[in-house]
Amino acid sequence: MFSKLLSLAALAAVANAEHWIFGGSRPIVQTRLDPVVNQGTVGSHVHAVVGASRFSDIYNADDLMKSNCTTIPVQPDKSNYWAPQLYHHDQQTGGLTPIPTTFNIYYLVRQGPKNEKINAFPKGLKMVAGDTARRSYNSSSFADQAVSYVCLDYNNAHTNDPDWAERPNFFDHTCPDGMRAQVFFPSCWDGVNLDSADHKSHMAYPIQNYNSGDCPASHPVHLVSLFYEMLVSVDQFPYTGAGTWVLANGDTTAATSRTAGM
């Protein structure tokens, strides 16, 4: 999830650079709250949340701006960013242990062939990427392509090995240096609505690709591109086959995708 509060001045600076990276952001809380999808109530599953200290079950842009601090390295960013917590499942005892997680948050300038103007996020914008209810993968869907996983091994080369290739689901082996879950958010806005009933319809992916290109006529305002890396220390736990890793929504394969947001 994503509730966007980074100041317009800061985002103007982003537009003058190729990218910004807010690296090594640790969760401020792990909780069953989702102030976009489940506003004012307990959420359906646990999220790892990074960002501003006044995160709560109610989304209020002005209140978040009063946060005393944020786990994002750039302190003017009073946004919150969250994704489902990943757990290690002990298949002998049935126990579930939350796996340590950090986030890298990228702001990317991707103008597309038409060299469209890149605009700052409007104050209070909310959006989600992924779909916790999805039960199949459509390789031609930009929304599905935008969620992927990488198995990290810094000491061995796995070039051209399909068992290590980036993919839309979990791996069938351990990851010696952790696993990187990746989410690319839609960057085209309808120019009117800060949110929508499904928290998606007011946003769209570019025409050419999920991570770059020109905006469709229905969503003509090209925003800075937002990309998450969720680095999960799966290497700290034994891998015991399918079901070792489970997302907080109950998904043991990640093939159903996951909802992340800001």
Sine and cosine of phi, psi and omega as CSV:
sin_phi,cos_phi,sin_psi,cos_psi,sin_omega,cos_omega
0.00,0.00,0.33,-0.95,-0.04,-1.00
-0.48,-0.88,0.80,-0.60,0.14,-0.99
-0.86,-0.52,0.93,-0.36,-0.28,-0.96
-1.00,0.00,0.87,-0.50,-0.02,-1.00
-0.74,-0.68,0.10,0.99,0.03,-1.00
-0.86,0.51,0.73,-0.69,-0.13,-0.99
-0.88,0.48,0.47,-0.88,0.01,-1.00
-0.88,0.48,-0.57,0.82,0.02,-1.00
-0.90,0.43,-0.66,0.75,0.01,-1.00
-0.91,0.41,-0.66,0.75,-0.01,-1.00
-0.95,0.32,-0.46,0.89,0.11,-0.99
-0.89,0.45,-0.60,0.80,0.06,-1.00
-0.91,0.41,-0.61,0.79,0.06,-1.00
-0.85,0.52,-0.68,0.73,-0.05,-1.00
-0.90,0.44,-0.34,0.94,0.02,-1.00
-1.00,-0.06,0.08,1.00,0.05,-1.00
-0.79,-0.61,0.26,-0.97,0.01,-1.00
-0.96,0.27,-0.55,0.83,0.03,-1.00
-0.24,-0.97,0.35,-0.94,0.21,-0.98
-0.85,-0.53,0.58,-0.81,0.10,-0.99
-0.81,-0.59,0.84,-0.54,0.12,-0.99
-0.99,-0.17,1.00,0.01,-0.18,-0.98
-1.00,-0.05,0.43,-0.90,0.11,-0.99
0.92,0.38,0.47,0.88,-0.03,-1.00
-0.97,0.22,0.86,-0.51,0.00,-1.00
-1.00,-0.07,0.48,-0.88,0.00,-1.00
-0.86,0.51,0.65,-0.76,0.14,-0.99
-0.99,0.11,-0.39,0.92,0.02,-1.00
-0.28,-0.96,0.45,-0.89,0.19,-0.98
-0.88,-0.47,0.89,-0.45,-0.20,-0.98
-0.39,-0.92,0.37,-0.93,0.08,-1.00
-1.00,0.02,0.85,0.52,0.08,-1.00
-0.81,-0.59,0.58,-0.82,0.05,-1.00
-0.48,-0.88,1.00,0.01,-0.12,-0.99
-0.94,0.33,0.04,1.00,0.12,-0.99
-0.98,-0.20,-0.86,0.51,-0.05,-1.00
-0.97,0.22,-0.62,0.79,-0.05,-1.00
-0.84,-0.54,0.82,0.58,-0.08,-1.00
-0.89,0.45,0.77,-0.64,0.09,-1.00
0.98,0.17,0.17,0.99,-0.01,-1.00
-0.53,-0.85,0.06,-1.00,0.04,-1.00
-0.97,0.26,0.70,-0.72,-0.02,-1.00
-0.97,0.24,0.16,-0.99,-0.06,-1.00
-0.97,0.22,-0.35,0.94,0.01,-1.00
-0.37,-0.93,0.19,-0.98,-0.08,-1.00
-0.98,0.22,0.66,-0.75,0.11,-0.99
-0.89,-0.46,0.54,-0.84,0.25,-0.97
-1.00,0.00,0.84,-0.54,-0.15,-0.99
-0.89,-0.46,0.78,-0.63,0.12,-0.99
-0.90,-0.44,0.35,-0.94,0.07,-1.00
0.89,-0.45,-0.58,-0.82,-0.22,-0.97
-0.92,0.39,0.53,-0.85,-0.13,-0.99
-0.95,0.30,-0.30,0.96,-0.03,-1.00
-0.99,-0.11,0.43,0.90,0.11,-0.99
-0.83,0.55,0.69,-0.72,0.00,-1.00
-0.43,-0.91,-0.13,-0.99,0.00,-1.00
-0.98,0.17,-0.12,0.99,0.02,-1.00
-0.89,-0.45,0.79,-0.61,0.05,-1.00
-1.00,0.05,0.86,-0.50,0.04,-1.00
-0.62,-0.78,0.94,-0.34,-0.10,-0.99
-0.86,0.51,-0.70,0.72,-0.04,-1.00
-0.92,0.40,-0.59,0.81,0.01,-1.00
-0.93,0.36,-0.66,0.75,0.02,-1.00
-0.88,0.47,-0.54,0.84,0.02,-1.00
-0.90,0.43,-0.28,0.96,0.03,-1.00
-1.00,0.04,0.03,1.00,0.00,-1.00
-0.84,0.55,0.66,-0.75,0.00,-1.00
-0.96,0.29,-0.43,0.90,-0.05,-1.00
-0.34,-0.94,0.08,-1.00,0.06,-1.00
-0.52,-0.85,0.47,-0.88,0.09,-1.00
-0.99,0.15,-0.05,1.00,0.12,-0.99
-0.98,0.22,0.74,-0.67,-0.05,-1.00
-0.84,0.54,-0.53,0.85,0.02,-1.00
-1.00,0.01,0.98,-0.22,-0.17,-0.98
-0.89,0.45,-0.46,0.89,0.07,-1.00
-0.90,0.44,-0.30,0.95,0.02,-1.00
-0.99,0.17,0.96,-0.28,0.02,-1.00
-0.97,-0.25,0.48,0.88,0.09,-1.00
-0.97,0.24,0.24,-0.97,0.27,-0.96
-0.87,-0.50,0.57,-0.82,0.03,-1.00
-0.74,-0.67,0.68,-0.73,-0.01,-1.00
-0.50,-0.87,0.36,-0.93,0.02,-1.00
-0.47,-0.88,0.36,-0.93,0.00,-1.00
-0.84,0.54,0.69,-0.73,0.08,-1.00
-0.92,0.39,0.63,-0.78,0.10,-1.00
-0.98,-0.18,0.70,-0.72,-0.03,-1.00
-0.89,-0.45,0.46,-0.89,0.21,-0.98
-1.00,-0.07,0.79,-0.61,-0.03,-1.00
-0.98,-0.22,0.92,-0.40,0.11,-0.99
-0.98,0.21,0.96,-0.29,-0.14,-0.99
-0.97,0.23,-0.10,0.99,0.11,-0.99
-1.00,0.00,-0.69,0.72,-0.04,-1.00
-0.99,-0.13,-0.30,0.95,-0.07,-1.00
0.99,0.12,-0.01,1.00,-0.04,-1.00
-0.94,0.34,0.54,-0.84,0.04,-1.00
-0.88,-0.48,0.81,-0.59,-0.01,-1.00
-0.86,-0.52,0.82,-0.58,0.04,-1.00
-0.90,0.44,0.72,-0.69,-0.04,-1.00
-1.00,-0.01,0.76,-0.65,0.01,-1.00
-0.79,0.61,0.66,-0.75,-0.16,-0.99
-0.66,-0.75,0.62,-0.78,0.22,-0.98
-0.75,-0.66,0.33,-0.94,-0.01,-1.00
-0.86,-0.50,0.62,-0.78,0.33,-0.94
-0.94,-0.34,0.80,-0.60,0.00,-1.00
-0.94,-0.35,0.86,-0.52,-0.04,-1.00
-0.95,-0.32,0.69,-0.72,0.23,-0.97
-0.92,-0.39,0.88,-0.47,-0.15,-0.99
-0.87,-0.49,0.64,-0.77,0.07,-1.00
-0.99,-0.11,0.97,-0.26,-0.04,-1.00
-0.82,-0.57,1.00,-0.04,-0.17,-0.99
-0.99,0.15,-0.44,0.90,-0.02,-1.00
0.99,0.11,0.11,-0.99,-0.06,-1.00
-0.85,0.53,-0.53,0.85,-0.04,-1.00
-0.99,0.12,-0.01,1.00,0.00,-1.00
0.81,0.58,0.72,0.69,-0.04,-1.00
-0.90,0.44,0.50,-0.86,0.08,-1.00
-0.89,0.45,0.72,-0.70,0.07,-1.00
-1.00,-0.10,0.84,-0.54,-0.08,-1.00
-0.98,-0.21,0.44,-0.90,0.11,-0.99
-0.93,0.37,0.46,-0.89,0.13,-0.99
-0.89,0.45,0.73,-0.68,0.10,-1.00
-0.93,0.35,0.56,-0.83,0.00,-1.00
-0.85,0.53,0.77,-0.64,0.06,-1.00
1.00,0.00,0.07,1.00,0.02,-1.00
-0.89,0.47,0.69,-0.73,0.08,-1.00
-0.81,-0.58,0.58,-0.82,0.09,-1.00
-0.29,-0.96,0.35,-0.94,0.07,-1.00
-0.81,-0.59,0.37,-0.93,0.12,-0.99
-0.76,-0.65,0.56,-0.83,-0.07,-1.00
1.00,0.07,-0.01,-1.00,-0.06,-1.00
-0.42,-0.91,0.95,-0.32,-0.05,-1.00
-0.92,0.40,-0.28,0.96,-0.01,-1.00
-1.00,-0.09,-0.11,0.99,-0.06,-1.00
-0.93,0.36,0.67,-0.74,-0.04,-1.00
-0.83,-0.55,0.23,0.97,0.07,-1.00
-0.47,-0.88,0.30,-0.95,-0.02,-1.00
-0.91,-0.40,0.82,-0.58,0.03,-1.00
-0.96,-0.27,0.96,-0.28,-0.10,-1.00
-0.92,0.40,-0.26,0.97,0.02,-1.00
-0.99,-0.11,-0.02,1.00,-0.01,-1.00
-1.00,-0.01,0.84,-0.55,0.05,-1.00
-0.89,0.46,-0.60,0.80,0.00,-1.00
-0.89,0.47,-0.61,0.80,0.04,-1.00
-0.97,0.26,-0.65,0.76,0.02,-1.00
-0.88,0.47,-0.43,0.90,-0.13,-0.99
-0.96,0.29,-0.14,0.99,0.04,-1.00
-0.90,-0.45,0.83,-0.55,-0.05,-1.00
-0.48,-0.87,0.14,-0.99,-0.07,-1.00
-0.71,-0.71,0.58,-0.81,0.04,-1.00
-0.77,-0.64,0.75,-0.66,0.05,-1.00
-1.00,-0.06,0.84,-0.54,-0.15,-0.99
-0.99,-0.10,0.77,-0.64,0.09,-1.00
-0.54,-0.84,0.98,-0.19,-0.12,-0.99
-0.99,0.15,-0.15,0.99,-0.11,-0.99
-0.95,-0.31,-0.10,0.99,-0.02,-1.00
-0.68,-0.73,0.59,-0.81,0.02,-1.00
-1.00,-0.01,0.71,-0.70,0.02,-1.00
-0.80,-0.60,0.49,0.87,-0.02,-1.00
-0.85,0.52,0.74,-0.67,0.04,-1.00
0.92,0.40,0.24,0.97,0.09,-1.00
-1.00,-0.09,0.94,-0.34,-0.07,-1.00
-0.88,0.47,-0.37,0.93,0.00,-1.00
-0.96,0.29,-0.21,0.98,0.01,-1.00
-0.89,-0.45,0.05,1.00,-0.05,-1.00
-0.93,0.36,0.52,-0.85,0.11,-0.99
-0.81,0.59,0.64,-0.77,-0.13,-0.99
-0.47,-0.88,0.20,-0.98,-0.01,-1.00
-1.00,0.00,0.16,0.99,-0.03,-1.00
-0.57,-0.82,0.10,-1.00,-0.01,-1.00
-0.91,0.40,0.31,-0.95,0.03,-1.00
-1.00,0.03,0.28,-0.96,0.01,-1.00
-0.98,-0.21,0.44,0.90,0.01,-1.00
-0.40,-0.92,0.20,-0.98,0.00,-1.00
-0.95,0.32,0.26,-0.97,0.05,-1.00
-0.86,-0.51,0.96,-0.29,-0.17,-0.99
-0.84,0.54,-0.48,0.88,-0.01,-1.00
-0.86,-0.51,0.43,0.90,0.04,-1.00
0.99,-0.11,0.13,-0.99,0.01,-1.00
-0.88,-0.48,0.62,-0.79,0.01,-1.00
-0.94,-0.35,0.91,-0.42,0.12,-0.99
-1.00,-0.04,0.72,-0.70,-0.14,-0.99
-0.82,-0.57,0.68,-0.73,0.04,-1.00
-0.69,-0.72,0.82,-0.58,0.07,-1.00
-0.94,-0.33,0.83,-0.55,-0.06,-1.00
-1.00,0.04,0.44,-0.90,0.08,-1.00
-0.89,0.45,0.61,-0.80,-0.11,-0.99
-0.90,-0.43,0.13,0.99,-0.01,-1.00
-0.92,-0.40,0.79,-0.61,-0.11,-0.99
-0.92,-0.39,0.53,-0.85,0.02,-1.00
-0.96,0.28,-0.15,0.99,0.06,-1.00
0.99,0.14,0.03,1.00,-0.07,-1.00
-0.82,-0.57,-0.82,0.58,-0.19,-0.98
-0.99,-0.13,0.75,-0.66,0.07,-1.00
-0.99,0.16,-0.23,0.97,0.01,-1.00
-0.37,-0.93,0.14,-0.99,0.07,-1.00
-0.53,-0.85,0.18,-0.98,-0.10,-0.99
-0.84,0.54,-0.62,0.78,0.03,-1.00
-0.99,-0.12,0.07,1.00,0.01,-1.00
0.89,0.45,0.30,0.95,-0.02,-1.00
-0.75,-0.66,-0.58,0.81,-0.21,-0.98
-0.89,0.45,-0.42,0.91,0.02,-1.00
-0.98,0.20,-0.11,0.99,0.02,-1.00
-0.85,-0.52,0.35,-0.94,0.04,-1.00
-0.47,-0.88,0.43,-0.90,0.12,-0.99
-0.99,0.15,0.42,-0.91,0.05,-1.00
-0.86,0.51,0.22,-0.98,-0.08,-1.00
-0.94,0.34,-0.68,0.74,-0.17,-0.99
-0.99,0.11,-0.52,0.85,-0.13,-0.99
-0.31,-0.95,0.32,-0.95,0.02,-1.00
-0.95,0.32,-0.39,0.92,-0.09,-1.00
-0.90,-0.44,0.13,0.99,0.06,-1.00
-0.17,-0.99,0.28,-0.96,0.05,-1.00
0.79,-0.61,-0.15,-0.99,-0.01,-1.00
-1.00,-0.07,0.44,-0.90,-0.03,-1.00
-0.99,0.10,0.56,-0.83,0.06,-1.00
-0.95,0.32,0.33,-0.94,-0.03,-1.00
-0.88,0.48,-0.48,0.88,-0.01,-1.00
-0.95,0.31,-0.39,0.92,-0.02,-1.00
-0.70,-0.71,0.96,0.27,-0.23,-0.97
-0.99,0.16,-0.18,0.98,-0.09,-1.00
-1.00,-0.03,0.92,-0.40,-0.05,-1.00
-1.00,0.04,0.89,-0.46,-0.01,-1.00
-0.98,-0.18,0.22,-0.98,0.15,-0.99
-0.85,0.53,0.65,-0.76,0.00,-1.00
-0.99,0.16,0.71,-0.71,0.01,-1.00
-0.94,-0.35,0.75,-0.67,-0.02,-1.00
-0.69,-0.72,0.77,-0.64,0.08,-1.00
-0.98,-0.22,0.60,-0.80,0.37,-0.93
-0.88,-0.47,0.87,-0.49,0.06,-1.00
-0.97,-0.26,0.96,-0.29,-0.08,-1.00
-1.00,-0.07,0.90,-0.45,-0.14,-0.99
-0.90,-0.44,0.81,-0.59,-0.11,-0.99
-0.99,0.15,0.89,0.46,0.02,-1.00
-0.91,0.42,-0.34,0.94,-0.01,-1.00
-0.92,0.38,-0.24,0.97,-0.01,-1.00
-0.99,0.12,-0.03,1.00,-0.06,-1.00
-0.74,-0.67,0.49,-0.87,0.02,-1.00
-0.94,0.34,0.61,-0.79,0.10,-0.99
-1.00,-0.08,0.82,-0.57,-0.07,-1.00
-0.83,-0.56,0.46,0.89,0.06,-1.00
0.98,-0.17,-0.12,-0.99,-0.03,-1.00
-0.80,0.59,0.71,-0.70,-0.03,-1.00
0.99,-0.11,-0.05,1.00,0.03,-1.00
-0.90,0.44,-0.64,0.77,-0.01,-1.00
-0.95,-0.32,0.69,-0.73,0.01,-1.00
-0.62,-0.79,0.77,-0.64,0.09,-1.00
-0.96,0.28,0.39,-0.92,-0.08,-1.00
-0.87,0.49,-0.36,0.93,0.03,-1.00
-0.99,0.13,0.08,1.00,0.04,-1.00
1.00,-0.08,0.01,1.00,-0.06,-1.00
-0.99,0.15,0.85,-0.53,0.01,-1.00
-0.99,-0.17,0.00,1.00,-0.05,-1.00
-0.87,-0.50,-0.40,0.92,-0.13,-0.99
0.94,0.34,-0.02,1.00,0.02,-1.00
-0.91,0.41,-0.34,0.94,0.04,-1.00
-0.99,0.12,-0.04,1.00,-0.07,-1.00
0.96,0.28,0.03,-1.00,0.01,-1.00
-0.59,-0.81,0.53,-0.85,0.04,-1.00
-1.00,0.00,0.81,-0.58,0.11,-0.99
-0.82,-0.57,0.35,-0.94,-0.05,-1.00
-0.33,-0.94,0.03,-1.00,0.06,-1.00
-0.54,-0.84,0.00,0.00,0.00,0.00
